[in-house]
Amino acid sequence: MKDASKASVISRQNSEHYIWGKHCDGWHLVRDAGLSVIEECMPPGTAELRHRHGKAQQFFFVLSGRAIMEVGGEVVELARGDGIHVLPGRRHQIRNESNEPVQFLVISQPQSHGDRIND
């Protein structure tokens, strides 16, 4: 975790990288018990598993590309500049059904690590 008492530029280059699902990338931009900001990139044809969180609320914001977001059984398409708020307990899934990568931010409060329920 970075020292939050010092002002510093945060980017992919200096953030913890991880791979999830089938070839999807993530970077922990802010990783704090009360707040998580992650930048993720999903190649065409990828999806996360449908799940929910017991405590964390999340905000997904598309930086580039198009994503399909399912929240509570409702399906919406998100384009660059679009976001969606997911409340705790709501089942959700993000998918990339396009032919281009999709980049987006996932902001969680509190952090969602360890709070995921697959059902």
PyMOL commands that set and color helices and strands:
alter all, ss='L'
color gray80, all
select helices_A, chain A and resi 12-14
alter helices_A, ss='H'
color red, helices_A
select strands_A, chain A and resi 16-20+24-32+35-42+52-53+57-64+66-71+74-79+83-86+92-95+102-109+116-117
alter strands_A, ss='S'
color yellow, strands_A
deselect
rebuild
show_as cartoon
